[in-house]
Amino acid sequence: MSSTADYTPPKVWTWNKGAEHRFANINRPIAGPTAEKELPVGKHPFQLYSLGTPNGQKVTIMLEELLALGHKGAEYDAWLIKIGEGEQFGSGFVAINPNSKIPALLDRSGPKPVRVFESGAILLHLAEKFDALVPKIGDARRAECLSWLFWQMGSAPYLGGGFGHFYAYAPKKIEYAIDRFAMEVKRQLDVLDRRLGESKYLTGDDYTIADIAVWPWYGGLAKGLLYGGGEFLAVHEYKNVHRWADEIGARPAVKRGRIVNRMAGEPSQQLRERHDASDFELRTQDKLEPAKG
């Protein structure tokens, strides 16, 4: 690998299949499946194929919030997709999400299964289906809600693929890249902090899909849960974000949703697959793994 000082881009980029870095085995410049593999299907109306990353947490939190509101039709099976092992490139997954990213949802509640991919689209699909957690059409707050939802969709790549990648994962620390994305993430935190200084939640007084979308990313960052970058970014400065993050993090449905399909952290905070509400009590990793003496 060339250093940043002597690298000159070639006239035409070519894929270095022999590259050695953390994501070399799953990053590729082409789409489509790499293997034939069907996805499992459970008993519930919604089949979720995901991993407990911030993007995955959005959907499991949403489903748990819907269930907490009494929408029994929101019952779901959450199947684990190990993206580090390339399971998102199986033919069954690609059939639901041609972009090969988690989360992917199959809505089997109607006469014909409906695929939904991209986390923001999934949140909006579920909100409209159950008439919950999004203002109604014609309500001025709906525009505010959707604006913040799409703000998250457009902003988070700078946090994850930008700052997170170059600060925590890149094989070399590149000052320019880290400085560029740190500046942008701090600007985004300031945008969020100013808004939350004006209102309780992003849409106003009501908790909505906008908060559900933003919280796993920026709430997690503010609480020091992403990339080990909290001190570097001085996240303690964003007092309104902290107030909002703490309030949402205390919600029972959020506590449940954030551990579904999770593969890291304390075993008690990992429910790798969820097929029944009782799984939160019976099937977290601390219950399944033998005690270590």
C-alpha positions as CSV (number, residue, x, y, z in Angstrom):
1,M,0.0,0.0,0.0
2,S,1.3,3.4,-0.9
3,S,1.6,6.1,1.6
4,T,-0.6,9.2,1.4
5,A,2.4,11.2,0.3
6,D,3.3,9.3,-2.8
7,Y,0.0,7.9,-4.0
8,T,-1.2,9.1,-7.4
9,P,-4.5,7.7,-8.6
10,P,-4.2,5.7,-11.8
11,K,-6.2,6.8,-14.9
12,V,-8.6,3.9,-14.4
13,W,-9.3,2.4,-10.9
14,T,-8.9,-1.4,-10.6
15,W,-10.0,-3.7,-7.8
16,N,-7.1,-5.0,-5.7
17,K,-8.6,-8.4,-4.7
18,G,-5.5,-9.2,-2.6
19,A,-5.9,-6.1,-0.4
20,E,-5.3,-6.8,3.3
21,H,-7.6,-4.8,5.6
22,R,-10.5,-5.4,7.9
23,F,-13.2,-5.4,5.3
24,A,-11.2,-6.8,2.3
25,N,-13.1,-10.1,2.3
26,I,-16.6,-8.5,1.9
27,N,-16.0,-5.2,0.1
28,R,-16.4,-5.5,-3.7
29,P,-17.2,-3.2,-6.6
30,I,-20.0,-5.3,-8.0
31,A,-23.5,-6.3,-6.8
32,G,-25.5,-9.5,-6.9
33,P,-25.3,-12.8,-5.0
34,T,-22.1,-14.8,-4.5
35,A,-23.8,-18.0,-3.4
36,E,-27.2,-19.7,-3.5
37,K,-28.6,-19.6,0.0
38,E,-32.3,-19.4,1.0
39,L,-33.3,-17.4,4.0
40,P,-35.2,-19.0,7.0
41,V,-38.8,-17.9,7.5
42,G,-40.5,-17.9,10.9
43,K,-44.1,-17.8,12.0
44,H,-44.7,-14.0,12.4
45,P,-46.0,-11.4,10.0
46,F,-42.6,-9.7,9.7
47,Q,-39.4,-11.4,8.9
48,L,-36.3,-9.3,9.6
49,Y,-32.8,-10.2,8.4
50,S,-30.4,-8.0,10.2
51,L,-27.5,-7.3,12.6
52,G,-27.5,-5.2,15.7
53,T,-25.6,-2.2,14.2
54,P,-27.1,1.2,14.4
55,N,-29.0,0.7,11.2
56,G,-30.3,-2.7,12.4
57,Q,-31.3,-1.3,15.8
58,K,-33.6,1.3,14.1
59,V,-35.9,-1.5,12.9
60,T,-35.9,-3.7,16.0
61,I,-36.6,-0.6,18.2
62,M,-39.4,0.4,15.9
63,L,-41.0,-3.1,16.0
64,E,-40.7,-3.2,19.8
65,E,-42.2,0.2,20.1
66,L,-45.2,-0.9,18.0
67,L,-45.7,-4.0,20.1
68,A,-45.5,-1.8,23.2
69,L,-48.3,0.3,21.8
70,G,-50.5,-2.8,21.5
71,H,-50.1,-3.5,17.8
72,K,-50.0,-7.3,17.9
73,G,-49.7,-7.5,14.2
74,A,-46.2,-6.2,14.5
75,E,-44.8,-9.5,15.8
76,Y,-41.6,-10.4,14.1
77,D,-38.8,-12.9,13.7
78,A,-35.4,-11.3,13.7
79,W,-32.8,-13.5,11.9
80,L,-29.1,-12.9,12.3
81,I,-27.1,-11.9,9.2
82,K,-23.4,-12.1,9.8
83,I,-22.1,-9.4,7.5
84,G,-18.5,-10.1,8.4
85,E,-18.9,-13.5,6.9
86,G,-20.6,-12.3,3.8
87,E,-24.1,-13.7,4.5
88,Q,-25.6,-10.5,3.0
89,F,-24.5,-11.8,-0.4
90,G,-26.6,-15.0,-0.3
91,S,-29.2,-15.2,-3.1
92,G,-32.1,-15.1,-0.6
93,F,-30.9,-11.9,1.0
94,V,-30.1,-10.2,-2.3
95,A,-33.7,-11.1,-3.4
96,I,-35.0,-8.9,-0.6
97,N,-32.2,-6.3,-0.7
98,P,-30.4,-6.0,-4.0
99,N,-28.0,-3.6,-2.3
100,S,-26.8,-6.3,0.1
101,K,-27.0,-4.2,3.2
102,I,-28.8,-4.8,6.5
103,P,-31.5,-4.5,7.5
104,A,-33.9,-6.2,5.1
105,L,-37.6,-6.8,5.9
106,L,-40.1,-9.2,4.4
107,D,-43.7,-8.1,5.2
108,R,-45.8,-11.3,5.0
109,S,-48.8,-9.7,6.7
110,G,-50.8,-9.5,3.4
111,P,-51.7,-11.9,0.6
112,K,-48.4,-11.4,-1.1
113,P,-45.0,-10.9,0.6
114,V,-43.6,-7.4,0.2
115,R,-39.9,-6.7,0.4
116,V,-38.7,-3.5,2.1
117,F,-35.0,-2.4,2.2
118,E,-33.2,0.7,3.5
119,S,-33.8,1.4,7.1
120,G,-35.6,4.7,6.6
121,A,-38.0,3.1,4.1
122,I,-38.7,0.2,6.6
123,L,-39.5,2.7,9.4
124,L,-41.8,4.7,7.2
125,H,-43.5,1.5,5.9
126,L,-44.2,0.2,9.4
127,A,-45.3,3.6,10.7
128,E,-47.8,4.0,7.9
129,K,-49.0,0.4,8.1
130,F,-49.8,0.8,11.8
131,D,-50.7,4.5,11.7
132,A,-48.2,5.1,14.6
133,L,-45.1,7.1,15.4
134,V,-45.4,9.4,12.4
135,P,-47.7,12.5,12.0
136,K,-50.6,12.0,9.6
137,I,-50.6,13.4,6.0
138,G,-51.7,17.0,6.2
139,D,-50.2,17.6,9.6
140,A,-47.4,20.1,9.3
141,R,-45.4,18.1,11.8
142,R,-45.1,15.3,9.2
143,A,-42.8,17.4,7.1
144,E,-40.6,18.0,10.1
145,C,-40.6,14.3,11.0
146,L,-39.6,13.2,7.5
147,S,-37.0,16.0,7.1
148,W,-35.2,14.7,10.2
149,L,-35.6,11.1,9.1
150,F,-33.9,11.9,5.8
151,W,-31.4,14.1,7.5
152,Q,-30.2,11.0,9.3
153,M,-30.2,8.9,6.1
154,G,-28.0,11.5,4.4
155,S,-25.8,12.3,7.4
156,A,-24.9,9.0,9.0
157,P,-22.6,7.8,6.1
158,Y,-20.3,10.7,7.1
159,L,-20.3,9.3,10.7
160,G,-20.0,5.6,9.9
161,G,-18.3,5.3,6.6
162,G,-16.4,8.5,7.0
163,F,-15.3,9.3,10.6
164,G,-15.8,5.8,12.0
165,H,-13.9,4.1,9.1
166,F,-10.9,6.4,9.1
167,Y,-10.7,6.9,12.9
168,A,-11.3,3.3,14.0
169,Y,-10.9,0.9,11.1
170,A,-8.6,2.1,8.3
171,P,-5.2,0.3,8.2
172,K,-3.4,3.7,8.3
173,K,-4.3,6.9,10.3
174,I,-4.7,9.6,7.7
175,E,-4.8,13.0,9.3
176,Y,-6.6,14.7,6.5
177,A,-9.4,12.1,6.3
178,I,-9.9,12.0,10.1
179,D,-9.9,15.8,10.4
180,R,-12.3,16.2,7.5
181,F,-14.9,13.7,8.9
182,A,-14.4,14.8,12.5
183,M,-15.3,18.3,11.5
184,E,-18.4,17.2,9.7
185,V,-19.6,14.9,12.5
186,K,-19.2,17.7,15.0
187,R,-21.1,20.0,12.7
188,Q,-23.9,17.4,12.6
189,L,-23.9,17.1,16.4
190,D,-24.3,20.9,16.6
191,V,-27.2,20.8,14.2
192,L,-28.8,18.1,16.4
193,D,-28.0,19.9,19.6
194,R,-29.5,23.2,18.4
195,R,-32.7,21.4,17.3
196,L,-33.0,19.6,20.6
197,G,-32.6,22.9,22.5
198,E,-35.8,24.0,20.8
199,S,-37.9,20.9,21.3
200,K,-38.2,17.7,23.4
201,Y,-38.0,15.4,20.3
202,L,-36.9,16.0,16.8
203,T,-40.4,16.5,15.5
204,G,-41.6,18.5,18.5
205,D,-43.3,17.2,21.6
206,D,-43.9,13.7,20.2
207,Y,-41.5,10.8,19.8
208,T,-41.5,9.6,16.2
209,I,-39.6,7.5,13.7
210,A,-37.2,10.5,13.3
211,D,-36.0,9.9,16.9
212,I,-35.9,6.2,16.3
213,A,-33.7,6.6,13.2
214,V,-31.3,9.2,14.7
215,W,-30.9,7.7,18.2
216,P,-28.8,4.6,17.5
217,W,-26.3,6.7,15.6
218,Y,-26.0,10.0,17.3
219,G,-27.3,9.0,20.7
220,G,-24.8,6.2,20.6
221,L,-22.1,8.6,19.7
222,A,-23.0,11.0,22.4
223,K,-22.9,8.2,25.0
224,G,-19.5,7.1,23.9
225,L,-20.7,3.8,22.3
226,L,-19.4,4.3,18.8
227,Y,-15.8,3.9,17.5
228,G,-14.2,4.8,20.8
229,G,-14.4,8.4,19.6
230,G,-16.3,10.2,22.3
231,E,-13.4,11.9,23.9
232,F,-11.8,12.8,20.6
233,L,-15.0,14.5,19.4
234,A,-15.7,16.1,22.9
235,V,-19.3,14.7,22.8
236,H,-19.9,16.0,26.3
237,E,-20.3,19.4,24.8
238,Y,-23.7,18.6,23.3
239,K,-25.9,18.8,26.4
240,N,-29.2,18.7,24.6
241,V,-28.2,15.6,22.6
242,H,-27.3,13.9,25.9
243,R,-30.6,14.8,27.5
244,W,-32.5,13.4,24.5
245,A,-30.3,10.3,24.3
246,D,-30.8,9.5,27.9
247,E,-34.5,9.9,27.7
248,I,-34.9,7.6,24.7
249,G,-32.4,5.1,26.0
250,A,-34.5,4.6,29.1
251,R,-37.6,3.5,27.1
252,P,-38.3,-0.2,27.7
253,A,-38.9,-0.8,24.0
254,V,-35.6,0.8,23.1
255,K,-33.8,-1.3,25.7
256,R,-35.2,-4.4,24.1
257,G,-34.8,-3.4,20.5
258,R,-31.2,-2.4,20.8
259,I,-30.0,-5.8,21.9
260,V,-31.7,-7.8,19.1
261,N,-29.3,-9.4,16.6
262,R,-26.4,-8.0,18.6
263,M,-23.1,-10.0,18.6
264,A,-20.9,-7.8,20.8
265,G,-20.8,-6.5,24.3
266,E,-22.0,-8.1,27.5
267,P,-23.6,-11.5,26.9
268,S,-26.8,-10.3,28.8
269,Q,-27.1,-7.5,26.1
270,Q,-27.0,-9.9,23.2
271,L,-30.2,-11.5,21.8
272,R,-28.8,-12.8,18.6
273,E,-32.2,-13.9,17.2
274,R,-35.6,-13.0,18.4
275,H,-38.6,-15.2,17.6
276,D,-40.8,-14.6,20.7
277,A,-41.2,-11.9,23.3
278,S,-40.0,-14.4,26.0
279,D,-36.6,-14.6,24.2
280,F,-35.5,-11.4,26.1
281,E,-35.8,-13.3,29.3
282,L,-34.8,-16.8,28.2
283,R,-32.4,-16.6,25.2
284,T,-29.8,-13.8,25.7
285,Q,-26.2,-15.0,25.4
286,D,-25.6,-15.2,29.1
287,K,-28.5,-17.7,29.3
288,L,-27.2,-19.8,26.4
289,E,-23.4,-19.8,27.0
290,P,-22.1,-22.1,29.6
291,A,-20.8,-20.4,32.7
292,K,-17.1,-19.8,32.7
293,G,-15.3,-21.0,35.8
